[in-house]
Amino acid sequence: MNTRKAIITESEALLGLRGFAEVYEEVAATRMGKVRKSVVLARDFLGGLMEIFSQVRFNQKQKDSGVLTMTTLNQNGRTVVVFISANSGLYGDIIERIFVDFVRFVRENKVDVVVVGKYGLRMMQERLPEVLFNYFDFPDENVDLENLGLIMRYLLQFEKILVFYGKFVNIVTQVSSVANVSGDDLQIPSASWRTKSQIPKKDLYLFEPSLREVLGVFESEILASIFEQTLHESLLAKFASRMLSLDRAIEGIDKNMLKMKFDLRNLKHKMDNKKQLTRISGMSLWDQ
């Protein structure tokens, strides 16, 4: 049975842990608010850019008589998969769920592998040591443009780029998702609900200075923007998952603290009863 001192010590420890969780939850909420605003704004902006890019690629396809490979980049014909993890923990189970889907795909397909974030590096070394991969460090707080440039310079050599990341649905729901950011299967997020008859038809245009030069500029810039947006989406999902995880932790701490109060009260009652029995026994002895 726990002693009174042990119960009080454990209660104080839980109280300190609760304060720690509340601070982290508040920080995560603040960061999520900032990232969420930028993600929402970028979705609309990228939707317009992707529609223009789709028009440019359609014109290139018509020019090349229907050839599907339309690129100005020096590509190696291979596929690369990117696992966006984190540099630290306390993000709930979202990183684990992404990793499970990522591992399944890597084992079933012959692909090159890229891991972003220290947490993912440890997961690969511990659970997938037989797989060779390239690693890139990346901060959890924001999208660092210098590191983004390093990653994109490596990724643009591949014909197909698949990114496994966490996607924000709402504050209580974050899902493991995969995005094709290589530009060969671009979709317009704002128009995803449209039927085929509602999708605007693509027109043929005259390009100046040339279609290939316009495509070259669009290709590298748009792909980098799509990947950057994916990183922002990942940050948003991670912060939301951290908030949810910490909120559940606080609920668990509150339940344990309530149990400690009951235990302390029960212990007090038992001690009072024991004292009362001692008094009664003493009185009986005096009467004898």
N, C-alpha and C positions, 0 to 999 in steps of 0.2 A: 504494500500500500504506500502511496506517495505521502511524504511528510508535508507539513504545512510550508516549510522552508523551500522544499523542492517545487511545490506547486506555485509559490510566489515567484521563484526564480524563472520557471518556465513561462509564466504569464508575462513577466517583464521582457523576456527574450522575444516572445510572440508580438508584444507591443512594439518593440524596436523593429522587428521584421516587417510589421504592418506599415510603419512609417517609411521604411525604405521602399516598400512596394508602391506606396502612394506617390512618392517623389518620382520614381521611374515611370509610373503610369501617367503622371501629369506631363512629364517631359515627352513621352511617346505621343500623348494627345496633341501637344503643341506642334511637334514635328509632323504628325499626320495631317494636321490642319493646313500647314504650309505646303506640304507635298500634294495634298488632295487638290488644292486650288490650282497649282501649276499643271497637274495631270489633266484636270478637266479642261483647262484652257488649251493645252497642247493637243488634246484629242480633236477638238474642232479645227484647229489650225492644220494638223497633219492630215485630217480628213480631206481638206481642200487640196493640199499638196499631192496627196496620193491619187486624187482624181486626175490632176494634171499629169502626174507621172504615168498613170494608166493610159491617158490619151497619147502621150509621147511614145510609149512602148507599142501601142496599137499601130501608130503610124510607121514605126520601125518594122513591125511585123509585116505590114502590108508591103513595105518597100522590099523586104527580104523574101517576098513570096511565101509567107506563112512559116518560115523557119522559126522554131520556138526559142532557140538560143539567141537572145538579143542583149548583148552587153558590150561595153567598151572596156571593161576591166580585164586585166591579165589574170585569168582564173586557172586553177589547176584541175578542175573537173571533179573535185571531191566534195564530200559533205562534212560539215563540222557542227557539233552540238555543244552548246554553252550552258553550263549549270551556274545560275546566279544564286549564291548562298548568302553568307553574311560574315562579318568579322568577329561577331560575338554571339552570345546566347540570349536567352530571355525573349525569344520570338515565338513561343508556343511550339506547335507541331508543324507549322507551315514549311519550314526548311526540310524536315524529315519527309513530308509527303511529296515535295518536289523531287527529292533525291531518289525516292522509291521509283517514281515514274522515269526519271533520268537513267537510273541503273538498268531498268528493264529495256529501255530503248537501246542503250549502248551494247548490252549483251545480245540483242537480237539483230543489230545492224553493224555493218562495217563502216565506222565513222571516225573522224578525228575528234578529240575531246578537249574542251577548254573549261577550266574551273575559275570562277570569280569569287574571291572572299576566303579568308583564313579558315572559317568554319567548314567550308566545303573541302578545303585542302586536307584537313584532318579526317573528314569523312571518307575521302578517296583513299588516303593512306591506310586507314584502318579496315575498310570494307571492300575496297576494290584495288588492292595493291598490284594486281597483275596488269592493270590498264595504264598505258602511257598517256600523259596529258600535259597540256600547257597551263600554267597558272598565272593569273593576274590578280594583284591586290586591288582592292577598291573600298573606299570609305562607306560606312553605313549611314552617315549623316546627310550626305548630298551626292550629286553626280559630279565627280571631278572631271573637268574637260580634258586635262592633260592625260589622265589615265584612260579616258574614253578614246582619245586619239590613238594611244598605243594599242588598245584592243582592236579598234577598227582597222588599223593598218595590217594587223595580222589576219583578221577575219575576211577582209575584202578579196583575199586571194582564193577563197573557196567559192565554188559554184552555188552551193546551198548552205544557208546558215539557219540553224534551228536553235531557239533559245528556250530553255526550261526555267520558269520563274513563277513567283507567286502573284496572282492577280486579285485585285481588290474588287469584291462584289458589293459588300456593305460592311459595316463595322463588325458584325458578328460572323461574316462569311468571307473567307479568303480561300481561293482554290489554286491547286497546282495547274499550271497552264503551259502550253508550248506555242511559241510564235515563230513564224517563218519570216525572217527579216531580210532575206536575200533578194526580195523584189520579184520573184517569179510567180508569186501567188498573192499579190496584194489585194486586200479587201478594204472597203471604205466603211469604217466603224459606224458613222452616222447614217449610213444607207443600208445597213445589214438587214433591215426588216423588209426591204423592198422586194417585190416579185420581179421576175425576169422582164415582164412587160413594163414595169415601172422604172427600170434602170435606164438612165439616159444613154442614148445611142452614141457611139464614138464616131467622130467625124475625121476626115483627112484634112491636114493643114499644110501650109507652106512654112518651112522653117528657115530662119536666117540666124547665124551664118550657114549652118548645115544641121541636118537632123542628128547626125552622129555626135557632133560637138555638143548640141543641146542635151542629148541623152547622156553623154559623158558627165556633164556638170550635174544633171539631175541625179544620175545613178549614185555617185559617191556621196553626195550631200543628203539625198533622201534616205539612203540606207543607214547612214550615220544617225539621222534624226529618228528613224524608226527604232534603232537600237537604243538610243538615248531615252526615248519614250518608254521602252520596255524596262529600262533601269529605274525610271521614275515610278512605273507601275509596281515594280518589285519593292521599292522603298515603301510605297503606300501600303501594300499588303503586309509587309513586315511590321510596320509601326502599328497597324490595326490589330495584327495578331498579337503583338506584345501587349497592347492595351487589354485585349480580351483575356490573355493569359494572366496578366497581373490582377485584373479584376476578379478572376476566378480564385487566384491565390489569396487575395484579400478576403473573399468570402470564406475560404477554407480556414484562414487565420481567425476570423471572427467566430466561426463555429468552435474552433479549438479553445479560444479564449472563454467562450460561454461555458464550455465543458469544464474548463479550469475553475470558473466561478462556482459551478455546481459542486465540483469535487471539494473545493475549499469550504463551501457551506456545509456539505455532508460531513467533512472532517471536523468542522467546528461543532456540529450537533453531536457527533460521536464523543468528542472530548468533553462536551458539557454533560452528556449522559454519564460518562465515566466518572466525572467529578461528583455528579449527583448520587451515583451509586456508592461512591466512596464515603460521602457524607452520611448516607442512610446506614451504611455498614457501621460507621463510627458511632452513630446514635444508638444503634442496636447493642453494641458492645457496652456503652455507658449504662443503658437500661439494665443489662444483665448484672 
